[in-house]
Amino acid sequence: MKGWQKFAVLVGGAALLAATFIDTIAVIGRHIGFPLSGSIELMQAVVLVSGGIGLVIATAEGSHARVRLLVDRLEGGRRLLADRFSDALTLIFLLVLLAGASWILADLWDAHERSEVIGVPWLALRIFANLCLLAGSLVLLARIFGKARK
């Protein structure tokens, strides 16, 4: 695992631990009469971070869930072609998501959006999501047009 991947795993893992901690405190708080205000907003933020990092790492490692029923039976050039076609479809999907997310980001750039209860800045999270989609797209482009295959 490369250095950036180790760092990403640590950040993504910390986000998952934070999500577990936030939800545990929120559930306990509800049961003892002291609910954690804004727990849903905090969960949305940490799940976005862990999910975005997970997307990039899974793309870089080539470990996305795939139906291998037919591709595993192919040999040589046909298998390479099928893998590249699969990567191209995934790239198209990520680019469409990136286009839509970028449109929303541009449209709401000056909106100064914050969550209602505790004021989580949505702009920072939108930027993070777009960067993760861009990173995943760049990894796929390199894999599709590069010589080395996972």
C-alpha positions as a LaTeX table, in Angstrom:
\begin{tabular}{lrrr}
\hline
Residue & $x$ (\AA) & $y$ (\AA) & $z$ (\AA) \\
\hline
Met1 & 0.00 & 0.00 & 0.00 \\
Lys2 & 1.36 & 3.40 & $-0.98$ \\
Gly3 & 1.85 & 6.25 & 1.49 \\
Trp4 & $-1.19$ & 8.23 & 0.33 \\
Gln5 & $-3.32$ & 5.10 & 0.59 \\
Lys6 & $-2.20$ & 4.47 & 4.17 \\
Phe7 & $-3.05$ & 8.06 & 5.04 \\
Ala8 & $-6.43$ & 7.76 & 3.31 \\
Val9 & $-7.19$ & 4.53 & 5.16 \\
Leu10 & $-6.36$ & 6.25 & 8.46 \\
Val11 & $-8.59$ & 9.24 & 7.68 \\
Gly12 & $-11.43$ & 7.05 & 6.39 \\
Gly13 & $-11.09$ & 4.73 & 9.38 \\
Ala14 & $-11.12$ & 7.69 & 11.76 \\
Ala15 & $-14.31$ & 8.91 & 10.07 \\
Leu16 & $-15.93$ & 5.49 & 10.56 \\
Leu17 & $-14.88$ & 5.44 & 14.21 \\
Ala18 & $-16.28$ & 8.96 & 14.60 \\
Ala19 & $-19.56$ & 7.81 & 13.05 \\
Thr20 & $-19.72$ & 4.90 & 15.49 \\
Phe21 & $-18.95$ & 7.18 & 18.43 \\
Ile22 & $-21.49$ & 9.83 & 17.37 \\
Asp23 & $-24.26$ & 7.30 & 16.84 \\
Thr24 & $-23.51$ & 5.49 & 20.10 \\
Ile25 & $-23.63$ & 8.74 & 22.07 \\
Ala26 & $-26.84$ & 9.76 & 20.26 \\
Val27 & $-28.58$ & 6.45 & 21.04 \\
Ile28 & $-27.49$ & 6.47 & 24.67 \\
Gly29 & $-28.51$ & 10.12 & 24.97 \\
Arg30 & $-31.98$ & 9.41 & 23.61 \\
His31 & $-32.47$ & 6.60 & 26.10 \\
Ile32 & $-31.34$ & 8.56 & 29.15 \\
Gly33 & $-33.15$ & 11.76 & 28.19 \\
Phe34 & $-30.19$ & 13.82 & 26.89 \\
Pro35 & $-30.30$ & 13.59 & 23.07 \\
Leu36 & $-27.26$ & 14.71 & 21.09 \\
Ser37 & $-28.39$ & 17.69 & 19.03 \\
Gly38 & $-27.14$ & 17.58 & 15.46 \\
Ser39 & $-26.12$ & 13.94 & 15.50 \\
Ile40 & $-27.69$ & 13.35 & 12.08 \\
Glu41 & $-25.78$ & 16.28 & 10.60 \\
Leu42 & $-22.52$ & 15.00 & 12.07 \\
Met43 & $-23.25$ & 11.51 & 10.75 \\
Gln44 & $-23.86$ & 12.88 & 7.26 \\
Ala45 & $-20.48$ & 14.62 & 7.32 \\
Val46 & $-18.42$ & 11.66 & 8.54 \\
Val47 & $-20.20$ & 9.18 & 6.26 \\
Leu48 & $-19.44$ & 11.44 & 3.28 \\
Val49 & $-15.76$ & 11.52 & 4.25 \\
Ser50 & $-15.47$ & 7.76 & 4.79 \\
Gly51 & $-17.51$ & 6.97 & 1.66 \\
Gly52 & $-15.54$ & 9.36 & $-0.54$ \\
Ile53 & $-12.23$ & 7.97 & 0.65 \\
Gly54 & $-13.54$ & 4.44 & 0.29 \\
Leu55 & $-14.50$ & 5.18 & $-3.32$ \\
Val56 & $-11.02$ & 6.45 & $-4.15$ \\
Ile57 & $-9.22$ & 3.56 & $-2.44$ \\
Ala58 & $-11.49$ & 0.91 & $-3.99$ \\
Thr59 & $-10.93$ & 2.46 & $-7.41$ \\
Ala60 & $-7.16$ & 2.65 & $-6.96$ \\
Glu61 & $-6.98$ & $-0.95$ & $-5.74$ \\
Gly62 & $-9.38$ & $-2.24$ & $-8.40$ \\
Ser63 & $-11.50$ & $-3.79$ & $-5.67$ \\
His64 & $-14.97$ & $-2.57$ & $-6.59$ \\
Ala65 & $-17.66$ & $-5.21$ & $-6.52$ \\
Arg66 & $-17.87$ & $-6.79$ & $-9.95$ \\
Val67 & $-19.83$ & $-9.59$ & $-11.51$ \\
Arg68 & $-17.05$ & $-11.88$ & $-12.69$ \\
Leu69 & $-19.23$ & $-14.70$ & $-14.02$ \\
Leu70 & $-18.35$ & $-14.08$ & $-17.68$ \\
Val71 & $-15.12$ & $-12.12$ & $-17.39$ \\
Asp72 & $-13.37$ & $-14.84$ & $-15.38$ \\
Arg73 & $-13.92$ & $-17.24$ & $-18.28$ \\
Leu74 & $-12.29$ & $-14.93$ & $-20.81$ \\
Glu75 & $-8.61$ & $-15.19$ & $-21.64$ \\
Gly76 & $-5.89$ & $-12.77$ & $-22.66$ \\
Gly77 & $-6.96$ & $-9.88$ & $-24.85$ \\
Arg78 & $-10.67$ & $-10.48$ & $-24.43$ \\
Arg79 & $-10.39$ & $-10.30$ & $-20.66$ \\
Leu80 & $-8.32$ & $-7.10$ & $-20.89$ \\
Leu81 & $-10.92$ & $-5.61$ & $-23.23$ \\
Ala82 & $-13.77$ & $-6.56$ & $-20.88$ \\
Asp83 & $-11.92$ & $-5.05$ & $-17.89$ \\
Arg84 & $-11.25$ & $-1.84$ & $-19.78$ \\
Phe85 & $-14.88$ & $-1.67$ & $-20.90$ \\
Ser86 & $-15.98$ & $-2.11$ & $-17.28$ \\
Asp87 & $-13.57$ & 0.62 & $-16.17$ \\
Ala88 & $-14.86$ & 2.89 & $-18.96$ \\
Leu89 & $-18.46$ & 2.42 & $-17.82$ \\
Thr90 & $-17.44$ & 3.16 & $-14.24$ \\
Leu91 & $-15.57$ & 6.25 & $-15.45$ \\
Ile92 & $-18.65$ & 7.49 & $-17.31$ \\
Phe93 & $-20.74$ & 6.98 & $-14.17$ \\
Leu94 & $-18.25$ & 8.90 & $-12.00$ \\
Leu95 & $-17.96$ & 11.70 & $-14.55$ \\
Val96 & $-21.76$ & 12.09 & $-14.69$ \\
Leu97 & $-21.85$ & 12.23 & $-10.88$ \\
Leu98 & $-18.99$ & 14.75 & $-10.92$ \\
Ala99 & $-20.75$ & 16.91 & $-13.51$ \\
Gly100 & $-23.95$ & 17.01 & $-11.45$ \\
Ala101 & $-22.13$ & 17.58 & $-8.17$ \\
Ser102 & $-20.01$ & 20.33 & $-9.75$ \\
Trp103 & $-23.12$ & 22.01 & $-11.09$ \\
Ile104 & $-24.69$ & 22.02 & $-7.63$ \\
Leu105 & $-21.39$ & 23.22 & $-6.12$ \\
Ala106 & $-21.18$ & 26.12 & $-8.58$ \\
Asp107 & $-24.84$ & 27.01 & $-8.14$ \\
Leu108 & $-24.59$ & 27.12 & $-4.34$ \\
Trp109 & $-21.04$ & 28.51 & $-4.05$ \\
Asp110 & $-22.16$ & 31.84 & $-2.56$ \\
Ala111 & $-25.11$ & 30.43 & $-0.63$ \\
His112 & $-23.16$ & 30.09 & 2.65 \\
Glu113 & $-25.09$ & 26.90 & 3.39 \\
Arg114 & $-24.87$ & 25.51 & 6.89 \\
Ser115 & $-26.76$ & 22.73 & 8.56 \\
Glu116 & $-29.72$ & 23.83 & 10.63 \\
Val117 & $-28.82$ & 22.55 & 14.08 \\
Ile118 & $-25.05$ & 22.83 & 14.55 \\
Gly119 & $-23.92$ & 24.71 & 11.44 \\
Val120 & $-21.91$ & 22.14 & 9.47 \\
Pro121 & $-20.54$ & 23.99 & 6.39 \\
Trp122 & $-21.94$ & 22.10 & 3.39 \\
Leu123 & $-19.61$ & 23.89 & 0.95 \\
Ala124 & $-16.54$ & 22.15 & 2.38 \\
Leu125 & $-18.26$ & 18.78 & 2.14 \\
Arg126 & $-19.37$ & 19.44 & $-1.44$ \\
Ile127 & $-15.78$ & 20.32 & $-2.38$ \\
Phe128 & $-14.54$ & 17.14 & $-0.68$ \\
Ala129 & $-17.09$ & 15.00 & $-2.54$ \\
Asn130 & $-16.11$ & 16.54 & $-5.88$ \\
Leu131 & $-12.42$ & 15.97 & $-5.17$ \\
Cys132 & $-13.10$ & 12.30 & $-4.39$ \\
Leu133 & $-15.09$ & 11.87 & $-7.61$ \\
Leu134 & $-12.31$ & 13.60 & $-9.56$ \\
Ala135 & $-9.62$ & 11.42 & $-7.96$ \\
Gly136 & $-11.57$ & 8.25 & $-8.76$ \\
Ser137 & $-12.02$ & 9.41 & $-12.36$ \\
Leu138 & $-8.30$ & 10.14 & $-12.75$ \\
Val139 & $-7.39$ & 6.71 & $-11.38$ \\
Leu140 & $-9.75$ & 5.08 & $-13.89$ \\
Leu141 & $-8.36$ & 7.15 & $-16.77$ \\
Ala142 & $-4.84$ & 6.07 & $-15.86$ \\
Arg143 & $-5.91$ & 2.44 & $-15.67$ \\
Ile144 & $-7.84$ & 2.51 & $-18.96$ \\
Phe145 & $-5.10$ & 4.19 & $-20.98$ \\
Gly146 & $-2.09$ & 2.91 & $-19.03$ \\
Lys147 & $-0.13$ & $-0.22$ & $-19.77$ \\
Ala148 & $-0.25$ & $-1.68$ & $-16.28$ \\
Arg149 & $-3.45$ & $-3.40$ & $-15.18$ \\
Lys150 & $-4.58$ & $-4.42$ & $-11.70$ \\
\hline
\end{tabular}
